Amino acid sequence: VQYVESGGGLVQPGGSLRLSCAASGFPFTSAIMTWHRQPPGKAREWVATMFPAGRTFYSDSVKGRFTIERDDDQHTLFLQMDNLVPDATAVYYCQEASTPTWGQGTQVTVAS
């Protein structure tokens, strides 16, 4: 199982970023996929989940501003992040819900 996250960077408050996660080593099309993040000095926390049929769930802190998407043909998971706030600063990770493996993550910094 392997995840390669990308798309992070420095963005001003109110800006947008689109994260990508290239996943391999498991049947992506039937996988429950998730995004998590780890703010500096804090524990990793759940952000969003997407089921194979398309149903999505979000943490209260990102609901209405983040959108989880997937491209099953490319085995890629996305996280569209809009109206970013400084509290979104974190390393972002994707994961298949039933596996313990983590990728290297991608750093998102929201600052003016």
N, C-alpha and C positions, 0 to 999 in steps of 0.2 A: 504494500500500500504506500502510495506516495502522493503528496500534495505540494504544489508549487504556487504560492500566492504572489501576486504582483499588483501594481497599480497604486500603491501608497505614495505618500509624499507630503509636502508642506502646503497647506491651503489656508486661506483667511477665513475667519468666521463668516458663515453664510454661503460659503462656496460649496462645490461638489467634487466628488471623486467617484470613480468606478473601479472597484477591486475585481480581480479575476483569480480563479483558483483552477489550475489544471490538475485533474485527479487521475490516478491510474492504479491498477492492481486489484480492482474489485468491480463488480457489475454496476456501473454508474447509473444506468437507466432505471434500475430498481432500488436505488439507494436513497435513504433519507439523508439529506445534506444539511449541514449547519454552518453558521458563522459564529465565531466567538471572538472576544478581544481581551487583551490584558493591559489595562492602564498602568502607567508607571507607579511602582510601589504597591500595586494592588493585585488581588487574585484574578485569574482568568474568569470571564463571565460570558454567559450565553447572549447572543445578539438576535439570531434569526434561524428559522428552520423551514426547509421546503421539502414536501413529500413528492414522490414520483408523479402522482396525479396532478400536482400543481398547488395543493393547499399550502398556505404559508402561515407562519406565526412569527411574531416579533416581540422583543422585550418592550416594556412600556417606555423605556428611555429613548427608543429609536422609532417607535411606531409613528407612521405618517411622514417620516423623513427618509427612511431607508427602504430599499426594495431588493429582495433576494430573487434571483433569476437563475435559470440553468439552460445550458445548451447540451442536450443529451448526445447529439451527433459528435460534438467536440469534447465530450466528457469535461465540461468546464462549468464552474459555478461562478456567479457574479454577485456583487453587492453594490448597488447604486446608492450612494450616500449624498443626500441633498441637504441644504440648509444646515451645514455642519456647525457644531458648537465646540468650544474648547474642551468640554468634557468627553468628546469623542476621541481625543488623543489617546492612542493605544497601539499595540501591535495586534493586527487582525489575523485570525487563523480560520481556515475552513476544515471541516472534518465530516466523514461519514459517521452517522450517529452511533453505530455499533462497534466502531474500531477505536482502540486507544492511541493510535498514531497521530502525531502532529507534524505539520510542516514547519518551515522556518518563519513563517508569518511575513507580513508586510507592515511597515511602520506608517501610521497616519498621524500627522501632527497638525492641529488646528490652532493657529496663532496669528495675530496681526503684526 
